[in-house]
Amino acid sequence: MATQADKGAAFVALHAGEPFLIPNPWDVGSARVLEALGFTALATTSSGFAFTLGRRDGGATLDEVALHVHAIADATSIPLSVDLEDGHGDPAAAIRRVAEAGAVGGSIEDWNAEGGTYEISEAADRVAAAAEAARSVGVPFVLTGRADGLLRAEQRDLDDVVARLQAYERAGADCLYAPGLRTVEEIRAVCEAVGKPVNVLARPDLSVDEILAAGAQRISVGGGLTWVAMSALASAATAIRDHGDLSVLGGRSPVLDDALRER
């Protein structure tokens, strides 16, 4: 198994090398599957993890997130970044907490728990505090500054999002992320406006090649894989309930067996 320092160094190197995919597991089993499939890094999903607890996005506590991170980091040998939402009240403390649990990356967003956006100066100060904490954890740690306006605000304002990402870059973020970019043109505009690697949230109407050609360094899927898996579960269970069709239970991918082997 790789050490946390090894994972951190590998994660830093990924951001300086060729663009990469960073899928989002929702539990240890899905993390092991994604590692077995050959992905080089993972990122948690706040919505997917909250779902495993029977809650909506934002419903997990930092204590629960830390236990989740420890379980995945301990079970896998590739870098793990953490969706820390708005920092659970204290971005610096949240960074230190998940680093102690084995993470080598984390994101801090500017959408607060009350359902609004932090003012840009306050949001940048929060990223700066997180960056200072990230530099003090004793292993390489990639901090992502995240602007959520395109995903959550009532009015889309790309100029505001770009200004925020530029502020988070100045505040010390190593990677920048604006979920909700819809087009190649929007992705390119963001990537050209900043000097740090950009994470882009995957969209079903854009290909990996299109996103990477627009300048993205990494592509994540958020809770997307969670909902694909849960949709398959619901469809199969509905077929069993309504039609007595047990054929939906046939077959299992060899990758699942690989993921369950003793490490």
N, C-alpha and C positions, 0 to 999 in steps of 0.2 A: 504494500500500500504506500502511496505517496504521502509525504508529510504535508502539513499545512503550508510550510514555507515553499515546498516544491509546487504545490497547487497555486500558490500566490504568484510565484515566478512564472509559471506556465500561463496564468491568466493575463499578466502584464504583457508577456510575449505575444499572446494572441491579439491584443489590441494594437500591436506594432507590426504585425505580419499580414498575411492574407485575410480578407474578410471571412467571417465564420458565422455559423448558425448556433444559437444558444437556446435550446428548447426549455420549456418550463414544466417540470414534474410537479405533481401535487402530493406525492407521498414517496416513501422509500421504494416501494415496488416499481412505480413508474420511473423513478430516478435510475434504478438498476437496469430497467429495460432500455432507457435512452442511452446509458453508458454502453450497454452491450451492443447497441446499434452503431456505435462508433462516434457519437458526438463528443466533442472535445471540451465542452463546458456546459454547465447547467445554471438555470436561474429559477428561484422559487416564484410562485404566482400567489399573490394575496387572495385573489378570488377563488382559485382552485383549492388552496389550503383551507380557507374558510368553509368551503363546501364540504370538505371532509369532516368538519366539525358540526355540520348541519346549520351553518350560518351564512349570512350574506357577506359580500366583500367588505372588509373593514371590521369584521366581527371578531378577529383573533387578537388576543393580547400579546404583548411582547414576550411574556413568559412562555406562552404557547408557541410563538414563532421560534424562540430560541431552542426549545425542545425539538421542534420540527427540523430546524437547521442542523442540530447536533446529530439527529438520526440519519439524515441524508448524507451529511459530510462524513460520518463514520462508516457509512455503507458503500461509499463510492470513492474512486481514486482520481476524479477530475475536478477542476475548480467549480465552486458553487458561489453564485451571487444571490443576494437576498432582496426581495421586494419589501422594503421597510415602510411603504406608504409615506406618511408625512413625518416619520421618525418616532411615532408613538409618544409624542409629547416632548421628547428630548433627542434630537438627531444624533448628537455626539454619544450619548449613553447607548442608544440603539446600535450604533456602529460597533462600539466596544463589546456590547453583549453578543452580537452575532459572530464577531471575530473570535471571541472566547469559545463559541460553540463550534467553530471550524470553518466559517465562511471566509472567502478571500475577496469578496466584492459585495456591494450593496447600493441600493438606490434610495434617494430622498426626493420626494415629490413636493410640489408647492400647493397641493390641494389639501385643505385642512379638514379636520374631523367635523367641523361645523357645516361643511358643505360649501365652502367658498375658497377663493385663492388668496394666499398670503400676498401682501404688497411686495413688490419686486425687491425692495431693499431688505425687508425682513426675510424673504425667501433666500436671498443671497447670503445673508448673515447665517442662516441655518445651514446652508451648504458649506459655508466657511468653517463652522463649528464641526460639522461632520468630517470635513477634509482634515482638520487638525487632529481629530480623533483617529481617522484612518491612518495617518502617518505615525501614530504612536502605538499601534497594536502589536508591533514586533514581527510582522510578516508583510510581504507585499500585499496591498489591498487596493482594489480598483473602485473608486467612488463614482457613482453615476448621479448626475444632477438631472432631475426630471421635471419638465413643464407639462402640466396636465390640461391646460386650457382648451386645446383642440378636442380633447376626449370628453370633457365634462362641462365646460362653460356653455351657456345658452347661445352666445355669439362666438363664432369662430374668428380669431384674430391672429393670423400667422405672424404679423409684424411684432405683436406683443410676445408671442412665444419665442421668436428669434431673439428679441431683446433679453428675455429671461435666460435663455440658454447661454447667451454671451456673458451675462452677469454671473451665471453659475460657473462658467469656464474661468472667469477672472477670480472667482471665489475659491477655486482649487479643485473643481470636479475633473476627474480623469476621462470621463465619458459623458456624453450628453444624450438625452432621450426626450422625445416629444410624441407620446402615443397619440394616434388619431390623424397622422399624416395620410392623406387619401390618394395622392397622385404622385407620379414620378417627378413632376415639376415641383411639388411641395417638398418632397424629400431632397431634391437637388438644391433647392433654395436654402434649406436648413444646413445641409452639409457644406455648402459653399460659404455660409455665413459664420462658421465657427472653425476653430483650429484643432479641436479635439475629436477623437473618434465618436461616431454617432451610432446609436442603437435605433433600429426601426422596428416597430411592431408589424408583424406580417398581416397582410390582407389577402383574402381569397381571390380578389380580382387583379392582383399583381403577382408576378413570378419572382422567384429568388433572383434570377438574372437581372430583371428590371430594377429591383430595389438596389442591388449591388452596383449596377451601372450608374445609378443616380448618386452614388457616393457613400452608401452605408458601410460601416465596418462590421457590424454584427446585426443579426436579425433574431428577434425573439418572437414567441407566439402568445405570450400572456396566458390567459386561462383557456386558450383555444383547444389544446389537446385534452384538457379535462372535459370540456363539453362534447368533444368528439367521442370520447370513451363513454361518458354518461349517456349520450344519445344512443350509442350502440346497446348499452345495457337496457335502457328503457324500451327500445324497439324489440329486443330479444324477449324481455320479460312480458311485453304486451302480446307478442306472438304466442308465448306459452299460455298466458292467461285467457286470451280470446279464442285461440284456435287449437290449443293443445299441441302446438308444433314444437317438438323437442329437437328438431333438426338444427335449430339455431345454436345448440350446445356443442355441435360437432367440431372437432379440430382445435389445435392449439399451436401457435407459432413456436418453432424451435428457439427463437430468440427469448421467449419467456422462460424456457428451461435454462438457457444460458444465464439469464438474469438471476435465477434462484440458486445457482451453484454456490457452494461454500467458497468464501474468498480466502 
